[in-house]
Amino acid sequence: MKNSSQSHRSAFLNFLILNSAFLLLFAGCAVGPDYKRPPASAPPIFRGDTAGRSNSLGDVQWWKLFKDNTLQALLLCALTNNYDVRIAAARVEQARAILEENQSGYYPQVTYQGAVGAGKNAQVGSPAPGVAQNHWYEGIANVSWEIDLWGRIRRMNESARAQFLATEEARTNVMISLISTVAADYFQLLALDQELQIARDTTNSFGQSLKLFTERLRGGVSSKLESSAAEAEQASAAATIPELERQIEAQENQIRVLLGMNPGPVLGRGKLLEELLPPDVPPGLPATLLERRPDIRQAEQLVRAANAQIGVVKAYFYPQFSLTGLFGRISPEASAFTGGGANAWSAAANVAGPLFEAGLLKGELKEARAAWDEAVLQYQSAALNALQEVSNALSAREKLQRERLDQERAVRAYEEAVRVAGERYQAGHANYYELLQEQQLLFPAENALTQTELNQLLAIVQLYRALGGGWR
């Protein structure tokens, strides 16, 4: 009995090995198109870049670009605690698990089952009229293995791996977006601080004029019109302070939420004027942008996944080969089951394929090809959008440099005009209207300069993000 059991087991294993070797000889091809990167036209240099250098601002790490210690601490905290980053990381793990699920298709699947039962008019759990009351004992191991003759499993794994890499790129893109968003919000907070200081200084300036006009009114050398006008200007300037304070608190809350923290103040921040612009901002070459930007790399991985799905669908047009086997023991008597006299085994090579499905597979193939077309267009659109973002940021940086010079000249001129008007008024060579007018013009000019300084910093942040910088 023992020799018989060993011979049956040996025959079963030999059958599996021979059939596997035979089918694996023909398993070298994979139907469907092999992946090729879609074309994406890129100019030799970016519009707005006259130098055409290969080095790029996007290669600089964010901690070297942003010198502000408070901003660096905020960025580190955001990259650790931000919920969007953590959600993106969870999606990466989901895609990793899906890839592991698909990789299991390369290997045989082994299952087991066991049963102990008793019945009447039944045999091993199945209806069997005329069978007396009996018992049965069963212990079986099942083996199944699909031979990937046409590459269906390989294409499924190729698609799953591309999806996994796409989620990795998506996470990187979230991190780069977070870096630029936190930096931009921080600079906007500094600009609001500066605008608040300007509003307070302007209120004090109008307050000094009001004090001067009031004293002259008491002395009988000015009219009530002068003091009333000065009081109105002071009140108007003071009215902007609560609104700016509200905006500052809202901006602080927004930054704290990006950090994954409860709303609250942002302490230890510097001043807008202390923020240094990088002396040189080379954009690099457009061709390298396709390799640097994570959203473009993500779009390319989705093209790769869609390309592999075409092969998955095409494989269903061909016969599917698989090996199945069974080995175990089945017996109506416990003594025979445990004594080795109830061996059971089987082995088979199976083939299955479509004969008539009324256009089902053709429709699925058309759908897969259309999905590939969509993914290609999205990739090309992402590349074109990236070129636009870089060019816009380069143009903004150049124009804002010129705008800031003019704004600085205007502020200096208005400051001088206010000083001269004050001296002329006290000397009796000018009326109150001249002094108030110059003060009125200085306030918006200072705010305009602050906005220009902010826009310069935001242009650098936008260029940095457009170049895919921040997380290398």
Secondary structure, 3 states (H helix, E strand, C coil): CHHHHHHHHHHHHHHHHHHHHHHHCCCCCCCCCCCCCCCCCCCCCCCCCCCCCCCCHHHCEHHHHCCCHHHHHHHHHHHHHCHHHHHHHHHHHHHHHHHHHHHHHHCCEEEEEEEEEEECCEECCEECCCCCCEEEEEEEEEEEEEECCCCHHHHHHHHHHHHHHHHHHHHHHHHHHHHHHHHHHHHHHHHHHHHHHHHHHHHHHHHHHHHHHHHHHHCCCCCHHHHHHHHHHHHHHHHHHHHHHHHHHHHHHHHHHHCCCCCCCCCCCCCHHHCCCCCCCCCCCHHHHHHHCHHHHHHHHHHHHHHHHHHHHHHCCCCEEEEEEEEEEEECCHHHHHHCCCEEEEEEEEEECCCCCCCHHHHHHHHHHHHHHHHHHHHHHHHHHHHHHHHHHHHHHHHHHHHHHHHHHHHHHHHHHHHHHHHHHHCCCCCHHHHHHHHHHHHHHHHHHHHHHHHHHHHHHHHHHHCCCECC
